[in-house]
Amino acid sequence: MLCRGNELTVGSNDEAVQTLFAQIVSQLRETLEGGLDASPDTVVAIHDALKCDGCEETAELFKDAFIKIPNGYTQVFPRSYNQACYIGGLSRKDICFCVGPAGTGKTFIAVAYALKEILTRTRRKLVLTRPVVEAGENLGFLPGDLGQKINPYLRPLYDAMEALIPVELVKRLEENGTIEIAPLAYMRGRSLNNSIIILDEAQNTTKEQMKMFLTRIGEGSKAIITGDTTQIDLPRKAESGLLHALQILGSIEDIQFSYLNAHDVVRNRLVKRIIQAYEEENS
């Protein structure tokens, strides 16, 4: 490979390599013409998509599988084929489930998409919710008002928001009601219209809670449900509402189901190896 000025030359006798390189450059050109910045992550994502079976289909998928947060903030690209499918589903379906282990970007992508929706005024409100279930520890009484009590449980969602837009903007959106914190138990009886709702850690909902949540979705709203079925913290007798929903709703075409795995991990590379080690032990 030789890079000189605005010319990039790759030498190879392998026709497959030549074809793949040409496709990557063509896709990068379309990305730039679309007003998006090219980055190493973009190149890796294009490469991974094109390496999958059905190059034409995956190239088309990647073309629209990005999230551009307005006002000059971050652009989010998929790092894998499965992530590209997830992002594509978010734009097409009003209810989207994403299931995968830690570090696969399921919550980060959901938050990025939600911020795009409210900052472009496509939807008026972002509602963040999750079941308040402790992960094997008794935290005791938490002081403060409702927001302060639920804040530790929603910290991963805040981390994602603060990685994408300034902290001051997050606080301003909370203050004017554009971002709302809503413990899952407080969702009963509501009808959420023209909103985007994220239910995180959905594996820790009961069947009744999941049904209640899904029936809160009103006109012009979109719900994103994320969870990791390998980290269920419910009491042993309680069946996970996420597992139950995956079983009974799978035949509904208007609901998107995305599944991520260890190959989609974008956190520290050791996370992928840790997940694989646990999967091998349980297999």
N, C-alpha and C positions, 0 to 999 in steps of 0.2 A: 504494500500500500504506500502511495506517495501523495502527499498534500503539498501543493505549491500555489500560493495565492488563493484564487477562487476555483482552482481545479483540483479534483480528487481522482486519482488513478488507482485502480485495483487490478493486479495481474493474477490470473488464475486460469488453469486449463480445464477446470471443472465447470461444466456448463451450468450445473445447478447453483454453484456459488455466484456465477455471473448473473444469472436470472434473479437470484435473491437480492443481490446488491442493487441491481437496477430497480427492483420493486421498492426497496427501502428508500432509495433516493427519490423515486417518483412520489412516494407517500410523504416524505419530508417536504417536498416542494409544495404539495397540496396543503400541508399543515401551515407552512409559511404564508402561502397565498391567502389562507383563511384568516390571517391576522394573529396566529398563535406563534409563540416562540418555540424554536427547536431547542432541545436540551438532551443531555445524555439519557435521562429517563425516557424521553420521547423515542429516541433511537432504540433503546432496549425493548420498549413496549411494541414498537412496530416490528422489530425482529421476531419477538416471541409470537406475535399474532400471525406473521407470515410463515413461521415455521410449523404452525399447526396444519392439520389436514384441511384442504379446501382453501387455498391461498386467496382466491378471488373473494370468497365469502368473508374471510377474516379481515382482509384489507378493507372491504366496505364497512365492516363492523367497526374497525378502529377509526375510520374516517370521522365518524360522529361520536366516538366514545371518549369525550373529554368534557371537563367541567370548567367553564370560564367564569370565575367570580368577577363581577363588574368593578368599575372604578379603579382598575389597575392592580387589583389584588391577585392572589395566586391562581394559576391554572393547574388543574389536576388531571393527569393522564393515567390510564391504566398501566399497570406493570406486568400484566399477564392477560391471556385470552379470557380466563374466567372473570377477571375484573372488568374487562371490556364488555362482556355479556351483562354483567351486573349494572354497569353505567347505562348501557343501552336499554335495559329493562326499566330503569328509573324514569326515563323519558317517555316510555310507551304505556306503562301500566299505573293504575291508581293505588294498587296495593302491591308492595314488593317485599318479599322475604329474602334475607341473605343469611346463610348459615355457614359458619366456618370457624376454625380455631383462632387463637390469639395471634395478632400480628398480620392478619391477611388483609387489613384495610377496610373491613366491612363497615365499621363505625365512622372512620375518617371519610370515606367516600359518601356515606349517607349525610354527614354534616356538611360536606362541601356542596353537595347538590342542594341541600336545604337552604344554605346561605345564598347560593345563586338565585334560588326562587324568591326569597324575600327581598334581596337587594335589587333585583330587577322588577320588583313589585308584581311578579306573576302571582304570588300568593301573599296574603296580608300578614300571616303570623306563622311562627315556628314554635311548635309545642314539643318540649323534651320530656320524656317520661321513662320510667323503668320501675320494676318491682323492687321494693325495699326488702331485700333478703341478704342476710349477712353470710359471707363466704367462710363458714366454719368458725367464726369468732363472735363472741358476745360483746358488742360495743357499748351496751348500756344506754343510759339516758343521754340524748344529745340536746344541749341547750340551744336557745335562740328561736327565731321565728321559723315558719314553714320552709322558706328558702334556705335558711342556714342549716336546718335539720337534714334536708334532702341533698344539699350541695355535695357532701362527700361521696354520695352514691352516684351523682352525675358528673363527677370530676373527669372521667374519660371523655365525655362529650365536650366539656369546657376546654380540655387540653386540645382537642381537635379544632374547635372554633378559634382558639387563641393562636394555633399554628397557621391559620388561614387568613385571619383578619386581625387588626390591632385590638388589644384588650379594651381600649377606651371605646371602640365601636361596639364591642360585645356588651359592655355596661350600658351604653346609650340605648341600644336595642332592647335591653331588659327593662330599662327605666320607662321607655315609651310603650311597653307592652308588645313589641314586635316579637320578642323572644319570651316565652313563658315556660316556667318550671312547673310541672304538674305531676305529683306522685300518682302512680297508677290507681291507687285506691280512691283518689279524688276525681277520677274521670267519669265515674258512674253518673248517668243522667244528663250528660252533656251531649251537644251536637256541634261538632267542629266543622264550620264551613270555611271555604277558601283558605285553608291552612295546610301546612305540611307538618306531619306528626312523626316523630321518631320514637319508637319503642326499642330501647336498648336492653341487653341482657334478657331477652325474651324467654330464654330457656328456664328462667326462674318464675315465670307466670304459671298459675294453675289453669286448668281448662276453662273455668268460669271467668277468670280474669281476661284470658285471651279473647273469649267470645264477647265479653263486655267491651274490650278495647276496639275490636274490629267493627262493632256496631255503633261506635261513636262517630264514624267518618261521615261527614255531611257533603253537601254540594260543593264541587270545585276543590275538594281536598285530596291529598295524597298521603298514604301511610307507608313508612319504611320500618320493617321489623327485623332486627338483627339479633343473632344469638349464637352461642357455642354449645352444641348438644353434648360435648364432653365435659362441661363444667356446670352441672346442675346442682344447685345448693338447696333444693327443696327438701322438706322432710321426706323420708323414704316412702310413706304411704301416698304422697301427693304425686299425681302424674303431671309431667311438664305440659303446659299449654302449647308450647312451641312444637313439641313432638306430635301432640294430638292434632294440631292444625296442619302440619305437614302431611299427616295421614289422610285427613278427611277433605282437605281443600285442594289437593294436588290435581284434581280433574277439572278445576275451574280455569278456563283459558284466560280470563281477564286478570288473573293474579300471576305475578312474576315470582319464580323461585330460582334463586341463584345459590350455587354451592361452591364454596372455596375450600382449598385444602392446603397441605404443607407446601406445595409448589407455588402457592400464591403469597407466601409470607414475604412481607416487605420490611419487617422490623429487622433488628440485628440478625445476621446470618445464623447465629447460634440458636435463635428461636426455632428456625426450621428444623435443625438437627434434634433439638429437644422434643418437638412435636412428633417427629418421626420415631424417636426412641420410645415414647409413650405409646404410639400407635402399634409399634412392633411388639411391645410387651402385652398389649391387650388383644392382639390378633391370634 
